[in-house]
Amino acid sequence: MSITLEKIVDDVGELVSLPEVCIRVNELVDDPDSSTNEIGQVISQDPALTLRILKIANSPFYGASSQIETVSKAVAILGMKQIRDLVLATSATSVFAGLPNELVSMKDFWRHSIFCAICARILSEEHKKGKGEALFISGLLHDIGQLAIFNKAPEQARQAIILSMEGSDESDLYGHEVKIMGFDHTQVGGELVRKWKLPESIYECVRFHHEPLKAEKYPVETAMIHIANSIAVMAELDTIQESAAPAMEPVAWEIAGLSKDVIEPVILGARDQIAEVEALLSS
């Protein structure tokens, strides 16, 4: 029986759903009449999430100038949208932990995703492009469509992986997915993001991270995730050789307003932060 994009998204949507707290926080952030106290109260209903949020908010990664003791204070200091993105980030890895697959090491998958998230955040914050936390969550989720395909279409995914490894460009996995299934992991990931009613900027970053020129509403953010994805591969391999990573669209650099001079410092920054962020997101 042939597999369809809609079936994968529907089946995975039944298995994997964002916690109710995430959905409610997302709604409150989009509501101009909501308050920091309301958001804090919703998050505080989940003790485990509350502990994770406070741990991350007080970590050097966020650099708070004083101790943050309550979620409401975290919302007031860090901002509603930043807290929303933190809630999403801390929920993402645990949500997908229950989606088994035999094709990829989950440790390696999340390591790449976290590297991409960190690289995107560094590009944003140090080069004043886009919004750091929104880009962090986009980087973290950019390949979730792969996990869905690995779980729901393992044989087709295996074929695509083998073909990409046999070819001259291992990064063209999504091209082989299209040939075999008629769609690729960016489409699956994008539809999952929409199913969860996440911000449109995250949708475009996930959907077009291999084809950044197709982004319409958020071209800068999408170009940065495209660049961060490749820099993340270099960071994982501890190399500054661009040939070791998926080829980057030259125009993406222009759209993002960045030069290739940033590659080495971003790699160094990401490698400095990876252990801390992995620990924070897995706690």
Stockholm file with secondary structure:
# STOCKHOLM 1.0

chainA/1-283         MSITLEKIVDDVGELVSLPEVCIRVNELVDDPDSSTNEIGQVISQDPALTLRILKIANSPFYGASSQIETVSKAVAILGMKQIRDLVLATSATSVFAGLPNELVSMKDFWRHSIFCAICARILSEEHKKGKGEALFISGLLHDIGQLAIFNKAPEQARQAIILSMEGSDESDLYGHEVKIMGFDHTQVGGELVRKWKLPESIYECVRFHHEPLKAEKYPVETAMIHIANSIAVMAELDTIQESAAPAMEPVAWEIAGLSKDVIEPVILGARDQIAEVEALLSS
#=GR chainA/1-283 SS CCCCHHHHHHHHHHHCCCCHHHHHHHHHHTCTTCCHHHHHHHHHTSHHHHHHHHHHHTSTTTTCSSCCCSHHHHHHHHCHHHHHHHHHHHHHHHHHTTSCCSSSCHHHHHHHHHHHHHHHHHHHHHHTCSCHHHHHHHHHHTTHHHHHHHHHCHHHHHHHHHHHHHSSCTTTHHHHHHHHHSSCHHHHHHHHHHHTTCCHHHHHHHHTSSCGGGCSSCHHHHHHHHHHHHHHHHHHHTCCCGGGSCCCCHHHHHHHTCCGGGHHHHHHHHHHHHHHHHHHHHC
#=GC SS_cons         CCCCHHHHHHHHHHHCCCCHHHHHHHHHHTCTTCCHHHHHHHHHTSHHHHHHHHHHHTSTTTTCSSCCCSHHHHHHHHCHHHHHHHHHHHHHHHHHTTSCCSSSCHHHHHHHHHHHHHHHHHHHHHHTCSCHHHHHHHHHHTTHHHHHHHHHCHHHHHHHHHHHHHSSCTTTHHHHHHHHHSSCHHHHHHHHHHHTTCCHHHHHHHHTSSCGGGCSSCHHHHHHHHHHHHHHHHHHHTCCCGGGSCCCCHHHHHHHTCCGGGHHHHHHHHHHHHHHHHHHHHC
//
